[in-house]
Amino acid sequence: MPGEVDAAKRWLGLLADRLTRATDRGSKQAVNLALTAHGLEHLRVSDSVLHSFSLEFLEGMAPKPTAETKFPRRSNILGDLGDSSPEFWEWGGWTQRRDIDGMLLLYAAGESELLSLVEAEINAMAGTEPTARQNGDPLIIDGRIYDDRKEHFGFKDGISQPVIEGSPKANGRKRGRNSDDADHGKKLTQEEKRILLVKAGEFILGYKNERRASISDVSVTKDSATRDIRRNGTYLVFRQLEQDVPAFNEFVAKTAERIYGLADESAREKVASLLVGRTREGHPLVPIERPPEADPRNDFLYYFEDRFGMACPIGAHIRRANPRDTIGPDADTALRLSKMHRIIRRGRPYGERLDTAEGRTAGKQATRGISFIALNADIAGQFEMIQHSWLNNTHFGGLYAGTDPLGHFSCARDVATIQDRPTNHYIDRPRPFVRVRGGGYFFLPGIEAVRALTT
């Protein structure tokens, strides 16, 4: 973000015309803007406007420790401890590049087009000073979607997403070709609508949510003296997550040998699928008769189809991240409760894949991982709740120990539990395969709000 206020506002005014709109489906490039509380302060928004935002956003993802509190409450909630402590982050933490004003999210269909877009936006900032810099240049975190849509651990990503009521996908209208959803353009079945449809207010401020309430109820018009810049915006959570792929592969192989007596490809694939809850191609482990060539199923429930985790382990990643019908007295009540905590998730792998990087890393660990983005209207009730109460919870679903097998948080004597007969398997997890390298809480404003910030 430009530091000088007048220059920043001029830049924002011009940027507003380039920001991607919801109607720009099918475009080969996209530009989005997200601001931190620090950035809003630099734009000199009034105290009343600033204080209308949530405490989590204002406090930030990594508030500094104090003499009384070595690890701030927010770091404990998120499990940002040990190697994932903000003390070691590359940006947004306690030391390096802490004060981030905002970020531009730039998307293009190809690498050359993306480089041109990045250069154009940097040139548009000419005469201004971005706050976050890397060796004198703007801090840039690049990423891509591979043709097979797999992340570095080898699993197809972006399969299970909530569908916003009233959106083109909810109404059966075809989406743009560059949509992140693997099943874009498909019409939802009645069962998919029952499970996946979520009210707009869970993701967009100013609309009714699953509690039939609205976080922002101020009516906004262009001529209004009081503009609620939150309306039509959302909170964006950004986490840079580094993945230790060799350590994950080694753990999978050792676990396969322990459970099945051998570590061939079939056994390794089965163990990896049990840790995630889906096969590498995205098919859920919840049993159903479906041809292998069919698209990954997303209209399944756990309580009635796999209550005891004999197919998809209770502690598997996808079961923790979205418990579906397992947190209430009946399926529909449980689904409504879980919908109060959904997020729209996007991921972009960064760094070379292990198979393409081998032989070119001079014997040292290559840096690779995923840029994790979550969109939600309530950071505490959605992203943080999922992280603390589901992913990091050692007693999730009635378990006695263990955390998310793919998570960055680990506890003493951490184990992965795999349900089996006659007894369950408890596999010691030596350390997390993921660590946080940077992050922040951002506000993604609507275009009219961006224009309002220029006045």
C-alpha positions in Angstrom: 0.0 0.0 0.0 1.3 3.5 -0.8 2.4 5.2 2.4 1.5 8.8 1.6 -2.2 9.3 2.1 -3.1 11.5 -0.9 -1.1 9.4 -3.3 -2.6 6.2 -1.8 -6.1 7.6 -2.4 -5.3 8.6 -6.0 -4.0 5.1 -6.6 -7.1 3.5 -5.0 -9.4 5.6 -7.2 -7.7 4.4 -10.4 -7.5 0.8 -9.1 -11.2 0.7 -8.4 -11.9 0.8 -12.2 -9.6 -2.2 -12.7 -10.9 -4.4 -9.9 -12.7 -7.6 -11.0 -16.5 -7.6 -10.6 -18.8 -10.6 -10.0 -20.1 -10.2 -13.5 -16.6 -10.6 -15.1 -17.0 -14.4 -15.3 -14.9 -15.9 -18.0 -12.2 -13.2 -17.9 -8.6 -14.4 -18.4 -7.3 -12.2 -15.6 -8.5 -10.8 -12.3 -7.5 -8.1 -9.8 -8.6 -8.0 -6.2 -7.6 -5.7 -3.3 -7.5 -6.6 0.4 -6.6 -4.2 3.2 -5.4 -4.8 6.8 -6.5 -2.7 9.8 -3.0 -1.1 9.6 -3.8 -0.1 6.0 -7.1 1.4 6.9 -5.4 3.4 9.6 -2.9 4.7 7.0 -5.9 5.8 4.9 -7.0 7.8 8.0 -10.5 6.3 8.2 -12.4 7.6 11.2 -12.2 5.8 14.6 -15.9 5.1 14.3 -15.5 3.3 11.0 -12.4 1.4 12.1 -14.1 0.2 15.3 -17.0 -1.1 13.3 -14.7 -4.0 12.2 -14.4 -7.2 14.2 -11.9 -7.4 17.1 -10.0 -10.3 15.3 -9.4 -8.2 12.2 -8.3 -5.1 14.3 -6.0 -7.2 16.5 -4.5 -9.1 13.6 -3.5 -12.7 13.1 -0.2 -12.3 15.1 -0.5 -9.7 17.9 2.9 -9.1 19.6 3.6 -10.8 22.9 3.8 -8.7 26.0 5.7 -9.0 29.2 2.7 -10.7 30.8 1.8 -12.9 27.8 4.6 -14.8 26.0 2.2 -16.3 23.5 -0.8 -14.0 22.8 -4.3 -15.6 22.9 -4.7 -15.5 19.2 -1.5 -17.5 18.6 -2.8 -20.1 21.0 -6.2 -20.2 19.4 -4.6 -20.8 16.0 -1.9 -23.2 17.3 0.8 -20.9 15.9 3.4 -22.2 18.3 6.8 -23.9 18.0 8.2 -23.8 14.4 5.0 -22.0 13.3 5.3 -19.2 15.8 5.0 -15.7 14.4 8.6 -15.3 15.7 9.8 -17.2 12.7 7.4 -15.9 10.0 8.8 -14.3 6.8 6.2 -11.6 6.9 3.3 -10.5 9.0 4.8 -11.9 12.2 6.6 -10.4 15.2 9.8 -9.4 13.4 10.1 -9.4 9.6 7.8 -7.2 7.5 5.3 -7.0 10.3 3.2 -4.0 9.2 1.5 -5.0 6.0 -1.0 -2.4 4.7 -2.7 -4.6 2.1 -2.2 -6.8 -0.9 -3.2 -7.2 -4.5 -4.4 -10.6 -5.6 -3.5 -11.0 -9.3 -4.7 -13.9 -11.4 -4.0 -14.7 -15.1 -4.5 -17.7 -17.4 -0.8 -18.1 -18.1 2.6 -17.3 -16.6 3.6 -14.6 -19.2 0.2 -12.9 -18.8 0.6 -13.0 -15.0 4.1 -11.4 -15.2 2.7 -8.7 -17.4 -0.1 -8.0 -15.0 2.2 -7.9 -12.0 4.5 -5.4 -13.9 1.5 -3.3 -14.9 0.3 -3.0 -11.3 3.7 -2.2 -10.0 4.1 0.5 -12.6 0.6 1.8 -11.5 2.1 2.4 -8.1 4.9 4.5 -9.5 5.7 7.4 -7.2 4.3 5.6 -4.2 6.0 3.5 -1.6 4.7 0.0 -0.8 5.0 -0.8 2.9 6.0 -4.5 2.5 9.2 -4.9 0.6 11.5 -7.8 -0.2 15.1 -6.9 -0.9 13.9 -3.5 -2.1 11.1 -4.9 -4.2 7.4 -5.4 -3.4 6.8 -8.6 -1.5 5.5 -11.1 -4.1 4.2 -14.6 -3.3 3.5 -16.4 -6.6 1.5 -19.6 -7.1 -0.3 -21.6 -9.7 -2.9 -24.3 -10.3 -1.4 -27.4 -12.0 -3.3 -29.0 -14.8 -4.1 -32.0 -12.5 -5.2 -29.5 -9.8 -3.1 -31.3 -7.2 -1.2 -29.7 -4.3 2.3 -30.7 -3.2 1.3 -33.7 -1.1 -0.3 -35.0 -4.2 -4.0 -34.6 -3.6 -6.5 -32.9 -5.9 -7.5 -29.6 -4.3 -10.5 -27.4 -4.1 -13.2 -30.1 -4.4 -15.4 -29.4 -1.4 -16.7 -25.8 -1.3 -19.9 -24.3 0.0 -22.3 -22.8 -2.5 -23.7 -19.4 -1.9 -27.5 -19.2 -2.1 -28.5 -17.1 -5.1 -25.2 -17.4 -6.8 -24.9 -18.6 -10.5 -23.8 -22.0 -9.4 -26.7 -22.3 -6.9 -29.1 -21.4 -9.7 -27.6 -23.8 -12.2 -26.0 -21.2 -14.4 -22.7 -22.0 -16.0 -19.7 -20.3 -14.5 -16.5 -19.0 -16.1 -14.0 -21.4 -17.6 -11.3 -20.3 -15.1 -13.4 -21.0 -12.1 -11.5 -22.7 -9.2 -14.3 -25.2 -8.7 -13.6 -28.5 -10.4 -17.3 -29.0 -11.1 -18.1 -25.5 -12.5 -21.1 -25.4 -14.7 -22.8 -28.5 -13.2 -26.3 -28.3 -11.9 -26.7 -29.1 -8.2 -28.8 -32.1 -7.2 -31.4 -31.8 -4.4 -29.0 -33.6 -2.0 -26.1 -31.3 -3.0 -28.3 -28.3 -2.3 -29.3 -29.7 1.1 -25.6 -30.2 2.0 -23.8 -27.4 0.2 -26.0 -24.4 0.0 -25.1 -21.7 2.6 -26.6 -18.3 3.1 -24.8 -15.3 1.6 -24.3 -13.6 5.0 -21.8 -16.3 6.0 -19.4 -14.9 3.4 -20.6 -11.4 2.5 -21.1 -8.6 5.1 -24.5 -7.0 5.1 -26.6 -10.1 4.2 -28.5 -12.7 6.3 -26.4 -15.6 7.5 -27.4 -19.0 8.8 -28.4 -17.5 12.1 -30.8 -15.3 10.1 -28.9 -12.2 11.3 -26.7 -9.7 9.5 -23.3 -8.6 10.7 -23.8 -5.3 9.0 -27.4 -3.9 8.7 -26.6 -0.3 7.6 -28.4 0.6 4.4 -25.8 2.0 1.9 -26.5 4.3 -1.0 -24.2 6.4 -3.1 -25.7 9.6 -1.6 -25.7 8.3 2.0 -23.9 10.5 4.5 -23.0 7.4 6.5 -21.4 4.7 4.4 -20.8 1.3 5.9 -17.7 0.3 3.9 -18.0 -3.2 5.3 -21.2 -3.9 3.3 -20.6 -6.1 0.2 -17.1 -6.9 1.6 -15.7 -9.9 3.4 -12.8 -10.9 5.6 -9.9 -12.6 3.9 -7.6 -14.9 5.8 -4.2 -15.4 4.2 -1.7 -18.1 5.4 1.6 -19.0 3.7 2.0 -22.7 4.6 5.2 -24.5 3.9 4.9 -28.2 3.2 7.6 -30.8 4.0 6.8 -33.3 1.3 9.7 -35.7 1.9 8.7 -36.0 5.6 5.1 -36.6 4.7 6.1 -39.3 2.2 8.4 -41.0 4.7 5.6 -41.0 7.3 3.2 -42.6 4.8 5.6 -45.3 3.9 6.5 -46.2 7.5 2.8 -46.3 8.4 2.0 -48.5 5.4 4.7 -50.9 6.5 3.4 -50.9 10.1 -0.3 -51.5 9.2 -0.1 -53.6 6.0 3.4 -55.2 6.4 4.7 -53.6 3.2 5.2 -50.1 1.7 4.4 -50.7 -2.0 2.5 -48.1 -4.0 -0.9 -49.5 -3.2 -0.3 -49.6 0.5 1.2 -46.0 0.5 -1.8 -44.7 -1.4 -4.2 -46.3 1.0 -2.5 -44.8 4.0 -2.3 -41.3 2.4 -6.0 -41.5 1.6 -6.9 -42.5 5.2 -5.0 -39.4 6.5 -6.9 -37.0 4.2 -10.2 -38.8 3.9 -10.1 -38.8 0.0 -8.1 -40.5 -2.6 -5.4 -38.5 -4.4 -8.0 -38.0 -7.2 -10.4 -36.5 -4.8 -12.9 -39.4 -4.2 -14.2 -39.5 -0.6 -13.7 -42.7 1.3 -17.3 -42.7 2.5 -18.7 -45.9 0.9 -20.9 -45.6 -2.1 -21.3 -47.5 -5.4 -19.8 -45.1 -8.0 -17.7 -45.8 -11.1 -14.0 -44.8 -10.7 -14.2 -42.4 -13.7 -17.0 -40.4 -12.1 -16.4 -36.9 -10.7 -15.5 -36.8 -7.0 -18.6 -37.0 -4.9 -19.5 -34.2 -2.5 -23.1 -35.0 -1.5 -22.2 -37.4 1.3 -22.9 -37.4 5.1 -20.9 -39.1 7.8 -23.3 -40.0 10.6 -25.5 -42.4 8.7 -23.0 -43.5 6.1 -19.8 -43.9 8.2 -20.6 -43.1 11.8 -17.7 -44.9 13.3 -15.1 -43.9 10.8 -14.4 -47.4 9.5 -14.1 -46.0 5.9 -13.1 -42.4 6.5 -11.2 -42.1 9.8 -12.9 -39.7 12.3 -9.7 -37.7 12.6 -9.1 -37.4 8.8 -8.4 -34.0 7.4 -11.7 -33.5 5.4 -13.8 -34.8 8.3 -12.3 -32.3 10.7 -12.4 -29.4 8.3 -16.1 -30.0 7.6 -17.9 -32.4 10.0 -21.1 -32.1 8.0 -23.9 -34.0 9.9 -21.9 -35.1 12.9 -22.3 -32.2 15.4 -26.0 -32.2 16.1 -28.9 -34.4 17.2 -30.1 -35.0 13.6 -28.7 -34.6 10.2 -30.5 -31.3 9.2 -29.8 -29.6 12.5 -26.2 -30.7 12.3 -25.9 -29.5 8.8 -27.2 -26.1 9.7 -24.8 -25.9 12.7 -21.8 -26.8 10.5 -22.9 -24.3 7.9 -22.4 -21.5 10.5 -18.7 -22.3 10.4 -18.0 -22.9 6.7 -15.4 -20.9 4.7 -14.8 -20.4 1.0 -11.3 -21.8 0.6 -8.8 -21.2 -2.2 -5.3 -22.6 -2.4 -2.3 -21.9 -4.7 0.7 -24.1 -4.6 4.1 -22.3 -4.7 7.6 -23.6 -5.3 8.6 -26.5 -7.5 7.0 -29.9 -7.3 9.2 -32.5 -5.6 9.4 -34.7 -8.8 10.5 -31.8 -10.9 12.8 -30.2 -8.3 14.8 -33.3 -7.5 18.4 -33.1 -8.8 18.3 -29.4 -8.9 18.2 -28.4 -5.2 21.9 -29.0 -4.5 21.1 -31.4 -1.7 19.0 -28.9 0.3 15.3 -28.9 1.0 13.5 -27.0 -1.7 10.9 -24.5 -0.4 7.4 -25.4 -1.5 3.9 -25.0 0.0 0.5 -23.5 -0.5 -0.9 -20.0 -0.2 -4.1 -20.6 1.8 -7.0 -18.1 1.4 -10.3 -18.3 3.3 -13.2 -15.9 2.8 -15.6 -15.5 5.7 -17.8 -12.9 7.4 -16.9 -13.9 10.9 -13.2 -14.7 11.4 -13.7 -15.9 15.0 -16.7 -18.0 14.3 -15.5 -19.5 11.0 -11.8 -19.7 10.3 -10.6 -19.6 13.9 -13.3 -21.9 15.1 -12.4 -24.5 12.5 -8.8 -24.2 13.3 -9.1 -24.4 17.1 -12.1 -26.6 17.7 -11.9 -29.0 14.8 -8.4 -29.2 13.3 -6.3 -28.7 16.4 -8.7 -30.4 18.9 -7.2 -33.6 20.3 -10.7 -34.8 21.3 -12.5 -34.1 18.1 -15.3 -36.5 17.4 -14.7 -38.4 20.6 -11.1 -39.2 19.9 -8.6 -39.5 22.8 -5.6 -37.9 21.1 -4.3 -36.5 17.9 -4.7 -33.4 15.7 -5.3 -32.8 12.0 -2.8 -35.1 10.2 -2.1 -32.3 7.6 -2.1 -29.5 10.1 0.7 -27.2 11.4 -0.2 -27.8 15.0 1.0 -30.7 17.1 0.6 -31.7 20.7 2.7 -33.9 23.0 2.5 -37.5 22.0 0.6 -36.6 18.9 -0.9 -39.5 17.0 -3.0 -40.3 13.9 -5.9 -42.6 14.7 -7.1 -45.0 12.0 -10.2 -46.9 12.9 -10.0 -50.6 12.3 -11.2 -54.0 13.6 -10.5 -55.6 16.0 -8.5 -52.6 17.3 -7.7 -49.1 16.1 -4.2 -48.1 14.9 -2.5 -45.3 16.8 0.4 -44.0 14.7 2.9 -41.5 16.3 3.3 -38.4 14.3 6.8 -37.1 14.9 6.2 -33.5 13.9 3.9 -31.5 11.6 4.5 -31.7 7.9 3.3 -28.1 7.6 4.5 -24.9 9.2 3.3 -21.3 8.9 5.6 -18.9 7.2 3.5 -15.8 7.1 -0.1 -14.6 7.4 -2.6 -11.9 8.1 -6.2 -10.9 8.4 -7.5 -8.7 5.6 -10.7 -6.9 4.6 -11.8 -7.5 1.0 -13.9 -4.4 0.2 -16.6 -4.0 -2.4 -15.8 -1.7 -5.3 -18.0 1.1 -4.0 -16.2 0.8 -0.6 -12.9 1.3 -2.4 -14.2 4.4 -4.0 -15.5 5.6 -0.6 -12.0 5.2 0.9 -10.6 7.7 -1.7 -12.7 10.6 -0.3 
